Each structure stands twice: as structure tokens, then as C-alpha cells.
Amino acid sequence: MSAVSQSLLLSAPLFGLVLLGYLLATWPRWPERWTRWASMLVLNFALPAMLFHLLSDLGALPPVDAKLLLAFFGGCLIVFVIGRGVGARLFKLDAASQSVFAMGGVFSNNVLLGLPLARITLGAAAVPAVALVVVFNALTLWTVLSVSVEWARTGSLTVRGLGKTALGVLATPLIAGILAGTLFGLIGVELPEIADRALQGVGSLAGPGALLVLGMGLAQHGVRGRWRESLVICGLKLVLLPLIVWCLAALLQLPTIETSAIVLLASMAVGANVYLMATQYHTLQSAVAASLVLSTALSALTTPILLWIIGAV
């Protein structure tokens, strides 16, 4: 089976969940408040539980490869800064919208698409590198977005301004889940089995729940009004980010398997979590929703092409 077919096969259930969410939201008996409740459930319970459970197992990960993380997240930071600049100059977005727009260009669908596709196309040897990126992806990018938005809203170069920013970040359930999970993982404390199973069960709802909420958002906000922003987000995510990550990996002389793994992850479609970010900050919901659907379809072609080029080089 070709890489394109494999990617399409993995993407099909994701489109199915988005379609189900869309159909639910367009059902005449579906109250709009249920969509808000579904978003709050995923944002404030399922996703924090998933992130806590993921990060609480840091001790089981392979040793951190600083060069691998530097190549991937260095690329993310570069594209995030470029994305904010593009959002400000091209679309005249405010600071919070710039942050969500830029995050669309760097936050990949690594759990639902990246990890299984890496196993299929690159083999078991790529899994440790993918696992490192998946774990640190949540820790790094959610924190960057939260700090960026809260700084835009309340921050200033004073003790009071820095304090407001810190409190705004720490008050977010997602960040609380990330920090608490990281603390557990670093200390090496094992959760009681019943708590571990409960967190795993609630956290398993995060991915499907985010896709359902995305479908509901498509029904609520539509996609026609912000198609230009959607196309630019797809360009940042599917083209610019993997190319920059590839260049950094080459500069740092990463092994071929690790280079292929992080470029594959960088080339994945926009993650459903970005729509939750847009919902949380009440900005760019339609543009982000459209970019997620469009990038998922396009990545079935762009990712195999990138992997083929890496192999040829």
C-alpha cells in the first residue's frame, strides 16, 4: 500500500467524526448550548486529563535527545514568529488572533495521524523519536500559546503585568494539567491504578471529542468567510514548517531516521487542538476549522512527497 493510500486510510475516521459533529449541530433538535457544553467538556476535562496522563509517564521515555527537540521545536518557534507577522501584516489580526493563527501553522495532528503513520512508513525505529516529540509538543506549544495570548491581553514590562500574565496562564485547566503531569513525571511518582485508568479513560475522549466539536464548529461558523486565512495556515503548516525542520535537522546532523520522523510530524495536518484553542479564545474559529479539514486532505499528498524527497537526498 502506498504512503498516500495509508494516509487517506488513517484520515478517513477523522473525517467521519467531523461529519458526525456537523450533522449533530445541524439537527433541528440540537440546541446551540450543547455545542458550547461539548467544547467546555473537552477543553476543561478530557484534554487536561489526556495531557496529565501523557506527561506523568515522562520517566518511561527514552533519554531526551536535545538536538532532535531543538530541530523540531526550533522550527516551530521560527514559523510561529513568521505566522504572527503574517497575521498582523496580511490580515490585520489583533495580538490574540495572531497567536492562534500562528499556532495553526505549527501544531500538528501527531497523535491521531503522526504516530500511526510513522510506524507504518518508517518502522519501529522511528517510534522513540516520535514519542519524544508527542510528549513535549503538548508541554511546549500549549504553554507558548497561553503565554502569548495572556501577554497580549494583560502583560506589560512590570511586576504587576508579569504577575497577571502568569496567573492567567496558570488558571487555564490545560496548563494546570500539563504542569501537574510534568511534575509527576519528573518526580517519578506512580499513580494508583484506579486513578491511572480513570485518567486514561477520560483522556481517551479528547481526540474524538475535539473532532466532534470541530464538526459542530463548522456547522456554527461556516468556512467561506475566512478562506484566505485558511489557505495561508495550510501553507505554513504543510510546506514551511517541514522545510525549516528539515533544514535544522541537517544543520544539527541528525541521523536519517530521526530526520525523517520529525519532518513527517512537522508535515502532518493542523491538529484538532488548534480549533479548541480558537474556541477557548473566541477567535478565528471558522478559519482554523477550515484549515484543519483542508490540511488533512492535502497532507495525504504533501507528506509522501516530502518523505520521498528526503529519501532521494
C-alpha positions in Angstrom: 0.0 0.0 0.0 1.4 3.4 -1.0 2.0 6.2 1.6 -0.8 8.2 0.0 -3.3 5.3 0.5 -2.1 4.8 4.1 -2.5 8.4 4.9 -6.0 8.5 3.4 -7.0 5.4 5.2 -5.9 6.9 8.5 -7.6 10.1 7.8 -11.0 8.6 6.9 -12.2 8.0 10.5 -11.2 11.6 11.4 -13.4 13.0 8.6 -16.1 10.7 9.8 -16.1 12.2 13.3 -16.1 15.7 11.9 -19.0 14.8 9.7 -20.9 13.4 12.7 -20.3 16.5 14.7 -21.5 18.6 11.7 -24.7 16.5 11.4 -25.4 16.7 15.1 -25.1 20.5 15.1 -27.4 20.9 12.1 -30.0 18.6 13.6 -33.0 20.9 14.3 -33.4 19.5 17.8 -29.8 20.1 18.7 -29.6 23.3 21.0 -26.6 25.5 20.4 -25.8 25.5 24.1 -25.0 21.7 23.8 -22.2 22.6 21.4 -20.8 25.0 24.0 -21.0 22.4 26.7 -19.3 19.8 24.5 -16.4 22.3 23.9 -16.1 23.0 27.6 -16.1 19.3 28.4 -13.3 18.6 26.0 -11.3 21.7 26.9 -11.7 21.6 30.7 -11.8 17.9 31.4 -10.9 15.4 28.6 -7.9 17.3 27.2 -6.3 18.2 30.6 -6.7 14.6 31.7 -5.1 13.3 28.5 -2.2 15.8 28.9 -1.7 14.9 32.5 -1.7 11.2 31.8 0.7 11.6 28.9 3.2 13.8 30.8 3.0 11.8 34.0 4.8 9.0 32.2 7.9 11.0 31.4 10.2 8.6 33.2 9.3 5.8 30.8 10.5 7.8 27.8 13.9 7.2 26.2 16.6 9.8 27.1 15.9 13.2 25.7 17.7 14.0 22.5 18.3 17.7 22.8 19.2 18.0 19.1 16.0 16.3 18.0 13.9 18.6 20.1 15.8 21.6 19.1 15.3 20.9 15.4 11.6 20.3 15.8 10.6 23.0 18.3 13.2 25.4 16.9 11.3 25.1 13.6 8.0 25.6 15.4 9.2 28.7 17.1 10.5 30.2 13.8 7.3 29.5 12.0 5.2 30.7 14.9 7.0 34.1 14.8 6.6 34.2 11.0 2.9 33.3 11.4 2.3 36.1 13.8 3.9 38.6 11.5 1.9 37.3 8.5 -1.3 37.5 10.6 -0.5 41.1 11.6 0.6 42.4 8.2 -1.6 40.5 5.8 -4.8 40.1 7.7 -4.5 42.9 10.3 -5.3 40.5 13.2 -5.1 41.5 16.8 -2.5 40.0 19.1 -4.6 37.1 20.4 -5.8 36.2 16.9 -2.2 36.4 15.6 -1.2 33.8 18.2 -4.0 31.3 17.3 -3.3 31.9 13.6 0.4 31.2 14.0 -0.3 28.1 16.2 -2.3 26.7 13.3 1.0 26.7 11.3 2.9 24.7 13.9 0.6 22.4 15.9 0.4 19.0 14.2 -2.1 16.1 14.4 0.7 13.9 15.8 -1.3 11.6 18.0 -4.1 10.6 15.6 -2.1 10.7 12.4 1.6 11.3 13.0 2.3 8.3 15.3 0.5 5.6 13.4 1.8 6.9 10.0 5.4 7.0 11.3 5.0 3.3 12.5 3.7 2.3 9.1 6.1 4.2 6.8 9.3 4.5 8.9 9.1 1.4 11.1 9.5 0.8 14.8 12.9 2.5 14.9 11.2 5.9 14.5 8.8 5.4 17.4 11.1 6.7 20.2 11.7 10.0 18.3 8.0 10.4 17.7 7.2 9.7 21.3 9.5 12.4 22.5 8.0 15.0 20.2 4.4 14.0 21.0 5.0 14.4 24.7 7.0 17.7 24.5 4.6 19.0 21.9 1.8 19.4 24.5 4.2 20.8 27.1 5.8 23.3 24.7 3.2 24.6 22.3 0.2 24.9 24.6 2.4 26.9 27.0 3.7 29.1 24.2 0.2 29.9 23.1 -1.2 30.5 26.6 1.7 32.9 27.4 1.4 34.6 24.1 -2.3 35.3 24.4 -2.3 36.2 28.1 0.7 38.6 27.5 -1.3 40.2 24.6 -4.3 40.7 26.9 -2.8 41.7 30.2 1.0 41.7 30.0 3.4 44.7 30.5 7.0 45.0 31.5 6.2 45.5 35.2 6.0 43.1 38.1 2.2 43.5 38.2 1.9 42.9 34.4 4.1 39.8 34.6 2.1 38.5 37.6 -1.2 38.9 35.7 0.2 37.0 32.7 1.5 34.2 35.0 -1.9 34.0 36.8 -3.8 33.9 33.5 -1.6 31.1 32.2 -1.7 29.0 35.4 -5.5 29.4 35.7 -6.0 27.6 32.4 -7.1 23.9 33.1 -4.9 22.8 30.2 -1.8 24.4 31.6 -2.6 23.1 35.0 -2.9 19.6 33.6 0.4 20.0 31.7 2.3 21.3 34.8 0.9 18.8 37.2 1.6 15.9 34.8 5.1 17.1 34.2 5.7 17.4 37.9 4.5 13.8 38.5 6.7 12.6 35.6 9.8 14.3 36.9 9.4 13.2 40.5 8.7 9.6 39.3 5.6 9.1 41.4 3.3 6.4 40.1 -0.4 7.0 40.1 -2.7 4.5 41.8 -4.1 2.0 39.3 -7.6 3.2 39.7 -6.6 6.9 39.1 -4.5 5.9 36.2 -7.3 4.0 34.5 -9.8 6.9 35.2 -7.4 9.5 33.7 -6.7 7.2 30.7 -10.4 6.7 30.1 -11.4 10.4 30.3 -8.3 11.4 28.3 -9.2 8.9 25.5 -12.2 11.1 24.8 -10.1 14.1 24.0 -9.1 13.3 20.4 -12.6 12.1 19.1 -14.3 14.8 21.2 -12.1 17.5 19.6 -13.1 16.3 16.2 -16.8 16.2 17.0 -16.6 19.8 18.4 -14.8 20.8 15.2 -17.6 19.4 13.1 -20.1 21.4 15.3 -18.0 24.5 14.8 -18.1 24.1 11.0 -21.9 24.0 11.2 -22.0 27.0 13.5 -19.4 29.3 12.0 -19.1 28.1 8.4 -15.8 28.4 6.4 -16.5 30.7 3.5 -15.7 34.0 5.3 -12.1 33.2 6.2 -10.8 31.0 3.3 -7.7 33.2 2.7 -6.5 32.8 6.3 -7.2 29.0 6.0 -5.0 28.7 2.9 -2.1 30.6 4.5 -2.3 28.4 7.6 -2.1 25.3 5.4 0.9 26.8 3.6 2.7 27.5 6.8 1.9 24.1 8.2 2.3 21.7 5.3 5.2 23.5 3.4 7.1 26.0 5.5 7.3 24.1 8.8 8.6 20.8 7.5 11.1 22.5 5.3 12.5 24.6 8.2 12.6 21.5 10.5 14.4 19.6 7.8 17.0 22.4 7.4 17.6 22.5 11.2 17.9 18.7 11.3 20.5 18.8 8.6 22.4 21.6 10.4 22.4 19.6 13.6 23.4 16.4 11.7 20.6 14.3 13.0 20.5 10.6 11.8 18.3 9.8 8.8 15.6 8.0 10.8 15.2 10.9 13.3 15.2 13.5 10.5 12.5 11.6 8.6 10.5 11.2 11.8 10.4 14.8 12.8 9.9 16.0 9.2 6.9 13.6 8.9 5.5 15.0 12.2 6.0 18.6 11.0 4.2 17.8 7.8 1.1 16.5 9.4 -2.2 18.3 9.1 -3.2 21.0 11.6 -4.1 19.4 14.9 -7.7 19.5 16.2 -6.4 21.1 19.4 -5.9 24.3 17.4 -9.6 24.6 16.9 -10.1 24.1 20.7 -7.5 27.0 21.2 -9.5 29.2 18.8 -12.7 28.3 20.7 -11.1 29.0 24.1 -10.0 32.5 23.0 -13.1 33.2 20.8 -11.2 34.0 17.6 -10.7 32.6 14.1 -12.9 29.5 14.7 -14.0 29.3 11.0 -10.6 29.8 9.6 -9.0 27.3 11.8 -11.8 24.7 11.3 -11.5 25.0 7.5 -7.7 24.8 7.6 -7.9 21.6 9.7 -10.2 19.9 7.2 -8.3 21.2 4.2 -4.8 20.4 5.6 -5.9 16.8 6.5 -6.8 16.2 2.9 -3.8 17.9 1.4 -1.3 16.2 3.7 -2.2 12.9 2.2 -0.2 14.1 -0.8 2.4 16.5 0.6 3.7 14.2 3.4 4.6 11.3 1.0 6.2 13.8 -1.4 8.4 15.2 1.4 9.4 11.7 2.6 10.3 10.7 -1.0 12.5 13.8 -1.3 14.3 13.1 2.0 14.9 9.5 0.8 16.2 10.7 -2.5 18.5 13.3 -1.0 
